[in-house]
Amino acid sequence: MTDELITDLAQISALKVISRTSVMHYKRTEKTIPEIAKELHVDAIVEGSVQRSDGRVRITAQLVNAATDTHLWAKSYERDLRDVMALQDEVSRCIANEVQVTLTPEEQTRLASARPVNPQAHEAYLKGMYYLDRGSSEDVKTSRKYFEQAIAIDPQSALGYTGLSIYYGIVFISNLTPANEACAKAEPLAVKAIELDDNLGDAHDSLGAIKFFCHWDFAGAEREVRRGTQLNPSEGRGLLATILTSEGRWQEGAVEMKKAIQEHPVEPGLTGKLGWVYFMGRQYDMAIEQYRKGLELHPNDTYLHQLLGDSYAQKGMVKQAVSEYQRLASLAPDDLSSAVNLAYADAISGKRSEALKILEERDRDTKRPPIPAVGHAEVYIALGDKQKALDWLEKAYARRERAMLSLKVDPGFDSLRSEPRFQALLARMNVPN
């Protein structure tokens, strides 16, 4: 219910709605509504309860003025479980009316056109999303069973196909399933979901992610994710910012990432991602400021330490960069990025033999994954060996390594940009100009 109300309300252009990730942070909290509203920078909060019995569902919803902690509106609704989507849409319309927002004709049509759902299939989908949100590898695997169950019960379940597509996208990004296998399964599921219901923002976001990460289709990915953010603004902005930045449009990427931070005010990773956008735009001081903000709240975040080290390295602050890379290695000694960064730290410090030794020893270690080809390339760039770096980038291209997606804009590869082999590589990737 929370998900659907957020999705419905977020599609009303006159409203700014906080994402599910941020609001669920306050589930069962003892904080007062004014305290929560202050932290989220909102004017009003919707709260309520849901009860289900004998195929019927009852929802009680309240709209609360955050500043005064007084009720603006409260109402109860009851429907057959098949009509739960229509119930959610009706609540959204009532809230919009109560805050005196004028709905566009398109918004009115969308909120009046909810389809009936199969209750058993819908419940299976919700269980799948529950396990997917929990995030552990075992929970993610469990989610697949429920999405497949939803589709088996109702072959017309657009949400079931969407959830299963998202599942395959997550196991691809998390390296839990071979990339080719995950991409081949995810794409037709997202396409099927959109065929059944073109108004599912998550399905468009999923297809956009597939086009970006699996096919390196920048234009197609941007098109799908833009459609997704129109339908569900609070979910796809971070991905849209990544796509725009990877194309070289970092200013637009920064705008979208800032919107994402407004919609996800308590999600720590977005601060680092905004810093990443600034880094790709060569705005190193602004990037460092973002990383430091993130580390104040999460001092052991390895991703932030790596990004901060990269920014220092690009500014020529070798000592500070090495310190961040060493900090990362102490926090996550077995992480692949730790080995790469330690080798890179030696390389920028002029320790050629030490840097190469780290690469060679890790590559000989058959018990752990090898260092990505892009990591080798970065170390050879720091050592001044452009041809070796280009050789490794060719391997990264052949392996479809995800780090290649930012090749056009990553400052770490600036020394190669005049090289014909590098230009030919970008041309093969079809990165938009």
Buried (B, 14 or more C-beta within 10 A) or exposed (E): BBBBBBBBBBBBBEBBBBBBBBBBBBEEEEEEBBBBBEBBEBEBBBBBEEEEEEEEBBBBBBBBBBEEEEEEBEBEBEBEBBBBBBBBBBBBBBBBEBBEBEBEEEBEEBBEEBEEBBBEBBBBBBBBBEBBBEEEEEEBBBBBBBBBBBBEBBEBBBBBBBBBBBBBBBBBBEEEBEBEEBBEBBBEBBBBBBEBBEBBBBBBBBBBBBBBBBBBBBEBBBBBBBBBBBBBBBBBBBBBBBBBBBBBBBEBBBBBBBBBBBBBBBBBBBBBBBBBBBBBBEBBEBBBBBBEBBBEEBEEBBBBBBBBBBBBBBBEBBEBBBBBBBBBBEBBEEBBBBBBBBBBBBBBBEBBEBBBEBBEEBEEEEEEEBBBBBBBBBBBBBBEBBEBBBBBBBBBBEEBBBBBBBBBBBBBBEBBEEBEBBEEBBEEBEBEE
